[in-house]
Amino acid sequence: MTFARTYLDYNASVPLRAEARAATLAALDAAGNPSSVHAEGRTARGLVEAAREEVARLVNAKPSEVVFTSGASEANNWVMAAGWETICVSGIEHDSVREPARACGAKLVALAVSASGVADVAAIGKMAGTGRTLVCLMMANNETGVIQPVAEAAALAREQGLALHVDAVQAPGRIEVDFAALGADTLALSAHKLGGPRGVGALVIRDGVSLPAFVKGGGQERRRRGGTENVAGIAGFGAAAAAIVRDHDAALRMAKLRARLEDGVRQATPAAVIIGNDAARLANTSCIALPGKAAETLVIKLDLDGVAVSAGAACSSGKVGASHVLEAMGLPPEIVRSAIRVSLGAETREDDIAAFLAAWEKVAGSAAIAA
């Protein structure tokens, strides 16, 4: 007998889409180097450029603005390393922004966050005279799902002559991403957050923005990122991007399922807190705290019941630590310690929500889960 599993951790990684799997496997047979001029090289180059067009279409950018990387962490690190005098970082940014920002030697300015999880972008309008300055603001938070006022931040940054970098990893397929209209200078994407393969992503660099190469040693990607392109991964990335563009109703489906999930949680555990509930959120994300219960134990017990979710924050070792996002929001320790994240995807169905709620009612009511 096969034990059925319910996967509700799409913000961590989206299962590989069938279209991406097929494109990746097909591209593995492309023998040529995409920089070679012979027929085999041109075939590989064609796969890369076709994927570039699909990724550009996903975020309404020009293909010439899309540079392929090993993932969003590389894209974020690349931007942080561009020789800024000052970097303004919101308190809810991903560690792949926070850590390289701290390490690069620039003066750091913190962007405050409200109790609802929204960054106070008004402060950007007071940053004149801070030298060569970069503002970092993610499009939507990976833990709470709270959508950030990126367009407003971009307008304020332009007024002050500042650059804006956007980590948009969680956004495509959940909210509209329009790079052309947004006004950001750079934007990071990750393939595996879209249902593409792991180990590939992109940095979208607005035409006219000069960014020193982060990976040196070759003329690839118009001399912006050295190293032979990951043709198979890039092909899968493009296929996943194209699939998202075609699926117009995914966000609506996820929103309905999340509403059912959160209603069920409230009924089963009235003391539960839906973090960020009073702000605009991604349709797929619920950050749920149950004071008096330990998040790590909740995650483990749900896992043993066949349901995969995550805690508010997990470090690289897989252990749960205090979430810097929830702490930046000023939430009390009993909320921070008990928060788990449930994130849905395009493949999530009613049965998955029912399975979670059955497990939640069983697990969350257990007296053995002390904080």
Secondary structure, DSSP 8 states (H G I E B T S, - for coil): -----EE-BTTT-----HHHHHHHHHHTT--S-TT--SHHHHHHHHHHHHHHHHHHHHHT--GGGEEEES-HHHHHHHHHTS--SEEEEETT--HHHHHHHHHT--EEEEE-B-TTS-B-GGGGGG-TT-SSEEEE--SB-TTT-BB--HHHHHHHHHHHT-EEEEE-TT-TTTS---HHHH--SEEEEEGGGTTS-SS-EEEEE-TT-----SS-SS-HHHHTS-S---HHHHHHHHHHHHHHHH-TTHHHHHHHHHHHHHHHHHHH-TT-EEETTTS-B-TTEEEEE-TTS-HHHHHHHHHHTTEE-EES-B-TTS-B---HHHHHTT--HHHHTTEEEEE--TT--HHHHHHHHHHHHHHHT-TT---
